Amino acid sequence: MAKTPAQRIKKHGANAAVPQHHLPSVINPTTQRSPEKAQNNGRLIVIAGVVASLFLFWYVHLLTLNQMTQLSGGMSMPDSLIGGFSTDYVHQLHGAMTDDARGQLSYIHKTAGTLFPLIFGFTWLLLIGTNVAGKALRRALWAAPLLFAVVRLWSNVAVDAALGSATPDAGQVALASTLTVVGWVLFLLSLLAGGAAVLLGRRRSKKSA
């Protein structure tokens, strides 16, 4: 009959041999992530983000806001006016739209109009981060998509506020118009920054090959 460790010590003293038990390793070396695997995962996330950003841009600007012109007598929504808009234009647009139509525009701003800048900004930050090695250049290229997300979200609120009154305030309209123009400029700069990051990433991969 096998004796327990306590019985062995009682019989033979402190020098009794106690069987040693070795636990199996809990770390599986096959699950360790390599830099190549991490980079591939980052690329997959970027691709998914780019596809989502393209879809949301199409949905917001080319589909939904374009359909909103049917509720405004053919007048374009302020978000689509790259060159900005005046107080008179907002006054006319307010008169051409019903309360339900303005509520629908506000709903677009709160849903797809919010998701687009957030997903686009996150995707472009990751795109630049995975392709640009230099810290200073990476931070400089990050500025455009970060500012775009902030300005675009702010412009959604500003447009709703300016369009919500039958007698729009000139200051509110000027703010909404400025934010809209700046948002489009930052969007174009973000596209250029993303293109530059991809080119830099390809040059780096060619040099390391």
Disulfide bonds with the S-S distance in Angstrom:
none
